[in-house]
């Protein structure tokens, strides 16, 4: 048995899942173990892959399950956190009503905490990443969609129905005329501020742009060739159209941040994902936040970029397990 508490964090995605043992200070004890999720094989196979990823993570740290205090698991998609279920995840079809928490808890006989993946990433950044010196923090994750998580002190805001922190679905434009989001509604932040929406907006702008632009070389490119990174790189070289796209993206994300500031009044707002790399982009977001946000709090809120990258998920879900151990009773039949 380890002399200090150790936690396994497992972050499940639609393509791969990643796990590692994390110590009481938020330090992974080895490189994370990565396994293919292969959701098409069905949920029983997926549950066994989760268990195997956990076993391999413990072995990679040269430990045994007897050394582990608790396990944290994070997944994407619709979920019932209180029941420990993935409900109907769009990126994990055909899984439905999957008892993630109870299965892992029953297999390993250890306390197991279940969490939304974006909330887990937010807690990871708050615990040992960009927000480790903050007292409260909101994370926006910018990828195919826009995810989010809200951390208040050591409290992860899950919401009454397990959907707290769905920041990508705040309305920043008219629900009648705004851009269509992946959720089917119009006007969501995700339809304007995600990496994939940057590409879609660029294609729309290209159809009407009359001036010169290096982006015109990508007019017929597929989405593997025309990416948000390409657009941001071209903007850095002074291209007017690309700079407009980047500036508009900063504006939309700032509107989302201003709504969060008015609702939560956090100490820090953090942006993560592939677009969150250029200091000029962060500065532009902050400029718009100051311009459009509530006068007093926007002068104090810090705007930063995430530091943990793709490791935030497994570190944060291990941290969530650590946090829960301070206040949750042990389930019947579970040691620890």
ROBALUM-599585 format. One record per residue (C-alpha): x, y, z; residue in three letters. Coordinates in Angstrom, 3 decimals. Layout:
BEGIN
<X X	Y Y	Z Z	zapa ALA>
...
END
This chain:
BEGIN
<X 0.000	Y 0.000	Z 0.000	zapa UNK>
<X 1.351	Y 3.411	Z -0.993	zapa UNK>
<X 2.251	Y 5.779	Z 1.865	zapa UNK>
<X 0.459	Y 8.720	Z 0.199	zapa UNK>
<X -2.861	Y 8.720	Z -1.682	zapa UNK>
<X -2.650	Y 7.779	Z -5.353	zapa UNK>
<X -5.435	Y 8.103	Z -7.909	zapa UNK>
<X -6.067	Y 6.726	Z -11.381	zapa UNK>
<X -7.522	Y 9.202	Z -13.859	zapa UNK>
<X -9.175	Y 7.815	Z -17.015	zapa UNK>
<X -10.267	Y 10.182	Z -19.801	zapa UNK>
<X -12.449	Y 8.476	Z -22.426	zapa UNK>
<X -12.805	Y 10.015	Z -25.870	zapa UNK>
<X -14.527	Y 8.972	Z -29.051	zapa UNK>
<X -11.261	Y 7.801	Z -30.647	zapa UNK>
<X -8.924	Y 6.982	Z -27.769	zapa UNK>
<X -8.909	Y 6.779	Z -23.992	zapa UNK>
<X -6.028	Y 7.851	Z -21.793	zapa UNK>
<X -5.137	Y 6.988	Z -18.198	zapa UNK>
<X -2.358	Y 7.447	Z -15.661	zapa UNK>
<X -1.747	Y 7.257	Z -11.932	zapa UNK>
<X -1.595	Y 10.726	Z -10.372	zapa UNK>
<X -0.228	Y 11.509	Z -6.941	zapa UNK>
<X -1.683	Y 13.765	Z -4.250	zapa UNK>
<X 0.102	Y 16.783	Z -5.759	zapa UNK>
<X -1.342	Y 16.303	Z -9.257	zapa UNK>
<X 1.812	Y 14.787	Z -10.768	zapa UNK>
<X 1.413	Y 11.804	Z -13.133	zapa UNK>
<X 3.692	Y 8.935	Z -12.111	zapa UNK>
<X 4.256	Y 7.790	Z -15.708	zapa UNK>
<X 3.407	Y 8.704	Z -19.249	zapa UNK>
<X -0.300	Y 8.111	Z -19.841	zapa UNK>
<X -1.434	Y 4.813	Z -21.311	zapa UNK>
<X -3.481	Y 5.286	Z -24.489	zapa UNK>
<X -5.847	Y 2.696	Z -25.959	zapa UNK>
<X -8.289	Y 2.862	Z -28.869	zapa UNK>
<X -11.894	Y 3.332	Z -27.773	zapa UNK>
<X -13.466	Y 1.558	Z -30.782	zapa UNK>
<X -17.058	Y 2.367	Z -29.771	zapa UNK>
<X -18.398	Y 0.420	Z -32.739	zapa UNK>
<X -17.445	Y -2.791	Z -30.917	zapa UNK>
<X -20.203	Y -2.070	Z -28.418	zapa UNK>
<X -20.406	Y -0.896	Z -24.842	zapa UNK>
<X -19.379	Y -4.171	Z -23.192	zapa UNK>
<X -16.122	Y -4.132	Z -25.147	zapa UNK>
<X -15.767	Y -0.439	Z -24.307	zapa UNK>
<X -16.156	Y -1.067	Z -20.586	zapa UNK>
<X -13.531	Y -3.794	Z -20.696	zapa UNK>
<X -11.161	Y -1.467	Z -22.586	zapa UNK>
<X -11.649	Y 1.111	Z -19.828	zapa UNK>
<X -10.725	Y -1.479	Z -17.216	zapa UNK>
<X -7.706	Y -2.630	Z -19.210	zapa UNK>
<X -6.503	Y 0.953	Z -19.663	zapa UNK>
<X -6.690	Y 1.409	Z -15.890	zapa UNK>
<X -4.758	Y -1.831	Z -15.291	zapa UNK>
<X -2.042	Y -0.804	Z -17.749	zapa UNK>
<X -1.789	Y 2.674	Z -16.207	zapa UNK>
<X -1.197	Y 1.160	Z -12.772	zapa UNK>
<X 1.387	Y -1.233	Z -14.220	zapa UNK>
<X 3.123	Y 1.637	Z -16.050	zapa UNK>
<X 3.587	Y 3.354	Z -12.691	zapa UNK>
<X 5.092	Y 0.104	Z -11.326	zapa UNK>
<X 2.261	Y -0.230	Z -8.827	zapa UNK>
<X -0.558	Y -2.635	Z -8.030	zapa UNK>
<X -4.250	Y -1.875	Z -7.519	zapa UNK>
<X -3.635	Y -2.201	Z -3.765	zapa UNK>
<X -1.651	Y 1.072	Z -4.000	zapa UNK>
<X -4.600	Y 3.006	Z -5.477	zapa UNK>
<X -6.920	Y 5.078	Z -3.279	zapa UNK>
<X -9.658	Y 5.871	Z -5.812	zapa UNK>
<X -10.415	Y 6.016	Z -9.529	zapa UNK>
<X -11.768	Y 8.908	Z -11.569	zapa UNK>
<X -13.398	Y 8.409	Z -14.973	zapa UNK>
<X -14.472	Y 11.103	Z -17.435	zapa UNK>
<X -16.456	Y 10.659	Z -20.653	zapa UNK>
<X -18.042	Y 12.943	Z -23.247	zapa UNK>
<X -21.674	Y 13.176	Z -24.213	zapa UNK>
<X -24.987	Y 13.212	Z -22.375	zapa UNK>
<X -24.732	Y 11.631	Z -18.950	zapa UNK>
<X -26.401	Y 11.177	Z -15.599	zapa UNK>
<X -23.595	Y 11.887	Z -13.153	zapa UNK>
<X -25.600	Y 10.920	Z -10.084	zapa UNK>
<X -26.393	Y 7.502	Z -11.561	zapa UNK>
<X -22.933	Y 7.106	Z -13.128	zapa UNK>
<X -24.362	Y 6.546	Z -16.621	zapa UNK>
<X -23.397	Y 7.586	Z -20.141	zapa UNK>
<X -26.857	Y 8.131	Z -21.626	zapa UNK>
<X -26.674	Y 8.528	Z -25.417	zapa UNK>
<X -23.245	Y 9.884	Z -26.434	zapa UNK>
<X -23.055	Y 11.024	Z -30.099	zapa UNK>
<X -19.320	Y 10.231	Z -30.316	zapa UNK>
<X -19.654	Y 6.788	Z -28.725	zapa UNK>
<X -22.475	Y 5.223	Z -30.725	zapa UNK>
<X -24.049	Y 2.707	Z -30.319	zapa UNK>
<X -23.465	Y 2.987	Z -26.561	zapa UNK>
<X -26.563	Y 3.803	Z -24.537	zapa UNK>
<X -27.236	Y 3.922	Z -20.783	zapa UNK>
<X -23.773	Y 2.546	Z -19.982	zapa UNK>
<X -23.132	Y 1.992	Z -16.227	zapa UNK>
<X -19.557	Y 3.292	Z -16.289	zapa UNK>
<X -19.089	Y 4.122	Z -12.625	zapa UNK>
<X -20.654	Y 0.977	Z -11.208	zapa UNK>
<X -18.845	Y -1.360	Z -13.599	zapa UNK>
<X -15.404	Y 0.036	Z -12.812	zapa UNK>
<X -16.169	Y 0.226	Z -9.119	zapa UNK>
<X -17.328	Y -3.409	Z -9.075	zapa UNK>
<X -14.308	Y -4.642	Z -11.040	zapa UNK>
<X -11.663	Y -2.916	Z -8.920	zapa UNK>
<X -13.514	Y -2.638	Z -5.596	zapa UNK>
<X -12.316	Y 0.942	Z -5.253	zapa UNK>
<X -14.240	Y 4.216	Z -4.887	zapa UNK>
<X -14.941	Y 5.439	Z -8.420	zapa UNK>
<X -15.950	Y 8.977	Z -9.342	zapa UNK>
<X -17.625	Y 9.752	Z -12.673	zapa UNK>
<X -17.273	Y 13.132	Z -14.378	zapa UNK>
<X -17.991	Y 15.052	Z -17.566	zapa UNK>
<X -14.807	Y 15.293	Z -19.676	zapa UNK>
<X -14.849	Y 19.094	Z -19.970	zapa UNK>
<X -15.443	Y 19.496	Z -16.229	zapa UNK>
<X -12.537	Y 17.124	Z -15.602	zapa UNK>
<X -10.250	Y 19.149	Z -17.876	zapa UNK>
<X -11.334	Y 22.328	Z -16.105	zapa UNK>
<X -10.492	Y 20.874	Z -12.714	zapa UNK>
<X -7.116	Y 19.672	Z -13.993	zapa UNK>
<X -6.225	Y 23.175	Z -15.131	zapa UNK>
<X -7.489	Y 24.619	Z -11.856	zapa UNK>
<X -5.592	Y 22.106	Z -9.726	zapa UNK>
<X -2.156	Y 22.096	Z -11.336	zapa UNK>
<X -2.434	Y 24.057	Z -14.605	zapa UNK>
<X -3.158	Y 27.613	Z -15.655	zapa UNK>
<X -5.546	Y 28.221	Z -12.764	zapa UNK>
<X -3.551	Y 26.773	Z -9.891	zapa UNK>
<X -3.161	Y 30.193	Z -8.280	zapa UNK>
<X -6.806	Y 31.164	Z -8.888	zapa UNK>
<X -9.646	Y 30.873	Z -6.398	zapa UNK>
<X -12.249	Y 30.221	Z -9.111	zapa UNK>
<X -11.930	Y 29.477	Z -12.798	zapa UNK>
<X -13.936	Y 28.913	Z -15.968	zapa UNK>
<X -12.480	Y 26.855	Z -18.830	zapa UNK>
<X -13.548	Y 27.079	Z -22.464	zapa UNK>
<X -12.262	Y 24.151	Z -24.566	zapa UNK>
<X -12.038	Y 24.978	Z -28.270	zapa UNK>
<X -12.075	Y 21.956	Z -30.551	zapa UNK>
<X -14.652	Y 20.390	Z -32.858	zapa UNK>
<X -17.122	Y 22.008	Z -30.483	zapa UNK>
<X -16.871	Y 24.345	Z -27.513	zapa UNK>
<X -16.889	Y 22.650	Z -24.117	zapa UNK>
<X -16.543	Y 24.171	Z -20.716	zapa UNK>
<X -16.210	Y 23.732	Z -17.011	zapa UNK>
<X -16.794	Y 25.961	Z -13.996	zapa UNK>
<X -14.736	Y 25.567	Z -10.817	zapa UNK>
<X -15.601	Y 27.539	Z -7.681	zapa UNK>
<X -13.062	Y 26.938	Z -4.959	zapa UNK>
<X -12.919	Y 23.157	Z -4.763	zapa UNK>
<X -16.438	Y 22.794	Z -6.162	zapa UNK>
<X -16.999	Y 21.455	Z -9.685	zapa UNK>
<X -20.273	Y 22.895	Z -10.946	zapa UNK>
<X -22.064	Y 19.859	Z -12.375	zapa UNK>
<X -25.587	Y 21.248	Z -12.379	zapa UNK>
<X -28.789	Y 19.696	Z -11.088	zapa UNK>
<X -29.231	Y 17.604	Z -14.245	zapa UNK>
<X -25.528	Y 16.873	Z -14.984	zapa UNK>
<X -25.228	Y 19.592	Z -17.642	zapa UNK>
<X -23.660	Y 22.495	Z -15.779	zapa UNK>
<X -20.920	Y 24.291	Z -17.687	zapa UNK>
<X -22.259	Y 23.596	Z -21.205	zapa UNK>
<X -20.713	Y 26.892	Z -22.271	zapa UNK>
<X -20.736	Y 26.110	Z -25.984	zapa UNK>
<X -24.511	Y 26.310	Z -26.005	zapa UNK>
<X -24.895	Y 29.814	Z -24.639	zapa UNK>
<X -26.745	Y 31.900	Z -27.213	zapa UNK>
<X -24.675	Y 34.780	Z -28.552	zapa UNK>
<X -26.762	Y 35.364	Z -31.691	zapa UNK>
<X -30.443	Y 35.174	Z -32.626	zapa UNK>
<X -31.904	Y 31.666	Z -32.213	zapa UNK>
<X -33.865	Y 32.380	Z -35.397	zapa UNK>
<X -31.157	Y 33.738	Z -37.692	zapa UNK>
<X -27.865	Y 32.704	Z -36.077	zapa UNK>
<X -25.551	Y 30.030	Z -37.442	zapa UNK>
<X -26.679	Y 26.456	Z -36.887	zapa UNK>
<X -24.882	Y 24.558	Z -34.126	zapa UNK>
<X -24.141	Y 20.843	Z -34.023	zapa UNK>
<X -26.860	Y 20.526	Z -31.377	zapa UNK>
<X -29.428	Y 21.594	Z -33.994	zapa UNK>
<X -30.147	Y 25.028	Z -32.534	zapa UNK>
<X -29.027	Y 28.375	Z -33.928	zapa UNK>
<X -26.929	Y 31.098	Z -32.379	zapa UNK>
<X -24.856	Y 28.962	Z -29.966	zapa UNK>
<X -21.305	Y 30.033	Z -29.128	zapa UNK>
<X -20.094	Y 26.689	Z -30.510	zapa UNK>
<X -21.333	Y 27.677	Z -33.974	zapa UNK>
<X -18.974	Y 30.674	Z -33.897	zapa UNK>
<X -16.055	Y 29.938	Z -31.577	zapa UNK>
<X -15.051	Y 26.313	Z -32.184	zapa UNK>
<X -12.148	Y 25.286	Z -34.411	zapa UNK>
<X -14.530	Y 23.640	Z -36.870	zapa UNK>
<X -16.749	Y 26.731	Z -36.995	zapa UNK>
<X -13.677	Y 28.837	Z -37.828	zapa UNK>
<X -13.259	Y 26.711	Z -40.954	zapa UNK>
<X -16.948	Y 26.981	Z -41.868	zapa UNK>
<X -16.988	Y 30.744	Z -41.404	zapa UNK>
<X -13.841	Y 31.013	Z -43.518	zapa UNK>
<X -15.509	Y 29.143	Z -46.372	zapa UNK>
<X -18.502	Y 31.482	Z -46.191	zapa UNK>
<X -16.261	Y 34.569	Z -46.135	zapa UNK>
<X -14.217	Y 33.301	Z -49.082	zapa UNK>
<X -17.331	Y 33.158	Z -51.234	zapa UNK>
<X -17.831	Y 36.924	Z -50.810	zapa UNK>
<X -14.260	Y 38.246	Z -50.318	zapa UNK>
<X -13.151	Y 40.433	Z -53.221	zapa UNK>
<X -9.660	Y 41.375	Z -52.078	zapa UNK>
<X -6.475	Y 39.292	Z -52.262	zapa UNK>
<X -6.001	Y 36.494	Z -49.735	zapa UNK>
<X -3.776	Y 33.456	Z -49.416	zapa UNK>
<X -6.846	Y 31.632	Z -48.181	zapa UNK>
<X -8.196	Y 31.575	Z -51.743	zapa UNK>
<X -5.708	Y 28.787	Z -52.450	zapa UNK>
<X -7.818	Y 26.675	Z -50.072	zapa UNK>
<X -11.160	Y 27.490	Z -51.681	zapa UNK>
<X -11.766	Y 23.882	Z -52.778	zapa UNK>
<X -9.683	Y 22.260	Z -50.007	zapa UNK>
<X -11.212	Y 19.647	Z -47.741	zapa UNK>
<X -11.342	Y 20.053	Z -43.962	zapa UNK>
<X -8.107	Y 18.100	Z -43.513	zapa UNK>
<X -6.306	Y 20.717	Z -45.597	zapa UNK>
<X -8.090	Y 23.882	Z -44.476	zapa UNK>
<X -7.889	Y 23.861	Z -40.686	zapa UNK>
<X -8.134	Y 26.484	Z -37.967	zapa UNK>
<X -4.344	Y 26.232	Z -37.564	zapa UNK>
<X -3.815	Y 27.054	Z -41.250	zapa UNK>
<X -6.130	Y 30.050	Z -40.947	zapa UNK>
<X -4.397	Y 31.324	Z -37.797	zapa UNK>
<X -0.945	Y 30.829	Z -39.364	zapa UNK>
<X -1.969	Y 32.820	Z -42.441	zapa UNK>
<X -3.400	Y 35.535	Z -40.193	zapa UNK>
<X -0.034	Y 35.800	Z -38.427	zapa UNK>
<X 1.499	Y 36.644	Z -41.805	zapa UNK>
<X -0.775	Y 39.665	Z -42.196	zapa UNK>
<X -3.464	Y 38.292	Z -44.503	zapa UNK>
<X -6.501	Y 40.602	Z -44.184	zapa UNK>
<X -9.198	Y 37.959	Z -44.561	zapa UNK>
<X -7.525	Y 35.529	Z -42.164	zapa UNK>
<X -7.022	Y 38.330	Z -39.654	zapa UNK>
<X -10.720	Y 39.190	Z -39.908	zapa UNK>
<X -11.661	Y 35.556	Z -39.192	zapa UNK>
<X -9.355	Y 35.430	Z -36.160	zapa UNK>
<X -10.576	Y 38.803	Z -34.899	zapa UNK>
<X -14.214	Y 37.731	Z -35.262	zapa UNK>
<X -13.431	Y 34.506	Z -33.363	zapa UNK>
<X -11.915	Y 36.485	Z -30.511	zapa UNK>
<X -15.008	Y 38.708	Z -30.467	zapa UNK>
<X -17.412	Y 35.759	Z -30.256	zapa UNK>
<X -15.414	Y 34.039	Z -27.524	zapa UNK>
<X -15.266	Y 37.299	Z -25.594	zapa UNK>
<X -19.073	Y 37.521	Z -25.715	zapa UNK>
<X -19.204	Y 34.064	Z -24.152	zapa UNK>
<X -16.666	Y 35.092	Z -21.548	zapa UNK>
<X -18.638	Y 38.255	Z -20.738	zapa UNK>
<X -21.782	Y 36.183	Z -20.148	zapa UNK>
<X -19.841	Y 33.940	Z -17.772	zapa UNK>
<X -18.376	Y 36.941	Z -15.957	zapa UNK>
<X -21.862	Y 38.368	Z -15.446	zapa UNK>
<X -23.123	Y 35.006	Z -14.162	zapa UNK>
<X -20.210	Y 33.557	Z -12.192	zapa UNK>
<X -17.718	Y 36.431	Z -11.654	zapa UNK>
<X -14.677	Y 34.093	Z -11.676	zapa UNK>
<X -11.112	Y 34.929	Z -10.778	zapa UNK>
<X -9.844	Y 33.540	Z -14.100	zapa UNK>
<X -11.085	Y 32.503	Z -17.543	zapa UNK>
<X -8.956	Y 29.959	Z -19.393	zapa UNK>
<X -9.114	Y 28.953	Z -23.059	zapa UNK>
<X -7.787	Y 25.570	Z -24.162	zapa UNK>
<X -7.492	Y 23.713	Z -27.456	zapa UNK>
<X -5.436	Y 23.986	Z -30.613	zapa UNK>
<X -6.365	Y 27.613	Z -31.296	zapa UNK>
<X -5.277	Y 28.721	Z -27.835	zapa UNK>
<X -1.600	Y 29.166	Z -28.622	zapa UNK>
<X -1.037	Y 32.702	Z -29.907	zapa UNK>
<X -0.556	Y 35.437	Z -27.328	zapa UNK>
<X -1.990	Y 37.967	Z -29.785	zapa UNK>
<X -5.235	Y 35.945	Z -29.887	zapa UNK>
<X -5.473	Y 35.864	Z -26.082	zapa UNK>
<X -4.817	Y 39.605	Z -25.972	zapa UNK>
<X -7.549	Y 40.250	Z -28.533	zapa UNK>
<X -10.067	Y 38.189	Z -26.530	zapa UNK>
<X -9.128	Y 40.136	Z -23.408	zapa UNK>
<X -9.484	Y 43.439	Z -25.269	zapa UNK>
<X -13.053	Y 42.568	Z -26.254	zapa UNK>
<X -13.848	Y 41.270	Z -22.763	zapa UNK>
<X -12.820	Y 44.621	Z -21.283	zapa UNK>
<X -14.787	Y 46.473	Z -23.948	zapa UNK>
<X -18.069	Y 44.567	Z -23.610	zapa UNK>
<X -18.082	Y 43.074	Z -20.114	zapa UNK>
<X -19.343	Y 44.428	Z -16.800	zapa UNK>
<X -17.072	Y 47.326	Z -15.942	zapa UNK>
<X -15.839	Y 46.361	Z -12.495	zapa UNK>
<X -15.263	Y 42.573	Z -12.745	zapa UNK>
<X -13.623	Y 42.656	Z -16.204	zapa UNK>
<X -10.868	Y 44.855	Z -14.788	zapa UNK>
<X -9.970	Y 42.069	Z -12.366	zapa UNK>
<X -10.625	Y 38.803	Z -14.210	zapa UNK>
<X -7.527	Y 37.174	Z -15.679	zapa UNK>
<X -7.716	Y 35.688	Z -19.194	zapa UNK>
<X -5.196	Y 32.902	Z -19.835	zapa UNK>
<X -4.470	Y 29.903	Z -22.025	zapa UNK>
<X -4.530	Y 26.327	Z -20.734	zapa UNK>
<X -1.202	Y 24.678	Z -19.851	zapa UNK>
<X -1.871	Y 20.944	Z -19.569	zapa UNK>
<X -2.976	Y 20.207	Z -23.126	zapa UNK>
<X -4.629	Y 16.823	Z -23.599	zapa UNK>
<X -3.368	Y 15.667	Z -20.175	zapa UNK>
<X -5.859	Y 17.944	Z -18.408	zapa UNK>
<X -8.620	Y 15.341	Z -18.666	zapa UNK>
<X -6.971	Y 12.432	Z -16.885	zapa UNK>
<X -5.257	Y 14.703	Z -14.353	zapa UNK>
<X -8.524	Y 16.477	Z -13.631	zapa UNK>
<X -10.567	Y 13.327	Z -13.233	zapa UNK>
<X -7.930	Y 11.929	Z -10.866	zapa UNK>
<X -8.175	Y 15.239	Z -9.007	zapa UNK>
<X -11.941	Y 14.882	Z -8.887	zapa UNK>
<X -11.546	Y 11.461	Z -7.289	zapa UNK>
<X -9.099	Y 12.966	Z -4.781	zapa UNK>
<X -11.540	Y 15.771	Z -4.035	zapa UNK>
<X -14.469	Y 13.397	Z -3.589	zapa UNK>
<X -12.556	Y 11.204	Z -1.147	zapa UNK>
<X -12.605	Y 14.090	Z 1.300	zapa UNK>
<X -16.383	Y 14.136	Z 1.529	zapa UNK>
<X -18.014	Y 10.991	Z 0.119	zapa UNK>
<X -18.904	Y 7.911	Z 2.183	zapa UNK>
<X -17.557	Y 4.598	Z 0.944	zapa UNK>
<X -20.062	Y 2.591	Z -1.147	zapa UNK>
<X -21.053	Y -0.705	Z 0.447	zapa UNK>
<X -18.509	Y -3.432	Z -0.224	zapa UNK>
<X -15.841	Y -1.010	Z -1.411	zapa UNK>
<X -12.527	Y -0.642	Z 0.322	zapa UNK>
<X -10.361	Y 2.464	Z 0.469	zapa UNK>
END
